[in-house]
């Protein structure tokens, strides 16, 4: 049994609390911490999150750390580094939501410190645990030639404190990087800004040294929700619908499409079960601190190009 605390009790934090309480055979939810007092019983969203009971509230983060084995950091991104650093200094296992940190320097420091201390850190790239992705894994042994991703959703204020790259596209960046360790040799970006101070729609074309080409599209100003992947390899293409949780293989010969068996599961639950299994076994989780750093590094490069383009376009508009 892992004694765990949750930091950051917003929309997503409440969902994590509910999932962890459902996994009572693996986790004991000792308490929660937030900048302000949180009450589940008076919050209409609490029922939706399937929170069984309101955990003890700790106004002092250090006091919560003293009573737990592991902490789940679901706070706003700018707080990730300091919260994680304090937990690691206290010798606690850490789960930190994506993106791992707000800046590359913070992520590099956290990565270096975690490696030096041999600390347990898992980063919340939950799409790794999507049942459609898991179903496709046995078919992905060959060299990937082309990776195409489209992730769209209507605009919501929640998440608009960062760009669509760090909010949505980073999921697909992480999935992309599981298929290559090669160096990026070219990036082209087209970006739009409509509803926030950051990019709200971005298309990124990426070329890698090993020949892999990727096209990622993310929009949070769309009328439709979509989470789709196409992975082309020699001899076949795999199509994944991460929203409907379906997967299919199409031979390059074009002789029909074979649906893959997808075992239904809750990705958040699977993610936390991986955390528990790795923690007890004493080995690294499926999505460790290095994976979090790699995804953030590429995401920030794409984001910087998107923001530069938006600034340039706004100058032309003003002129």
HELIX and SHEET records of a PDB file:
HELIX    1   1 UNK A   11  UNK A   22  1                                  12    
HELIX    2   2 UNK A   45  UNK A   48  1                                   4    
HELIX    3   3 UNK A   61  UNK A   66  1                                   6    
HELIX    4   4 UNK A   77  UNK A   79  5                                   3    
HELIX    5   5 UNK A   80  UNK A   89  1                                  10    
HELIX    6   6 UNK A  104  UNK A  117  1                                  14    
HELIX    7   7 UNK A  126  UNK A  129  5                                   4    
HELIX    8   8 UNK A  131  UNK A  136  1                                   6    
HELIX    9   9 UNK A  137  UNK A  139  5                                   3    
HELIX   10  10 UNK A  164  UNK A  164  1                                   1    
HELIX   11  11 UNK A  165  UNK A  169  3                                   5    
HELIX   12  12 UNK A  170  UNK A  177  1                                   8    
HELIX   13  13 UNK A  267  UNK A  281  1                                  15    
HELIX   14  14 UNK A  289  UNK A  318  1                                  30    
SHEET    1   A 6 UNK A  56  UNK A  57  0                                        
SHEET    2   A 6 UNK A  27  UNK A  33  1                                        
SHEET    3   A 6 UNK A   2  UNK A   7  1                                        
SHEET    4   A 6 UNK A  70  UNK A  73  1                                        
SHEET    5   A 6 UNK A  93  UNK A  97  1                                        
SHEET    6   A 6 UNK A 121  UNK A 124  1                                        
SHEET    1   B 8 UNK A 184  UNK A 192  0                                        
SHEET    2   B 8 UNK A 201  UNK A 208 -1                                        
SHEET    3   B 8 UNK A 213  UNK A 219 -1                                        
SHEET    4   B 8 UNK A 144  UNK A 152  1                                        
SHEET    5   B 8 UNK A 226  UNK A 233 -1                                        
SHEET    6   B 8 UNK A 236  UNK A 241 -1                                        
SHEET    7   B 8 UNK A 246  UNK A 251 -1                                        
SHEET    8   B 8 UNK A 257  UNK A 259 -1                                        
END                                                                             
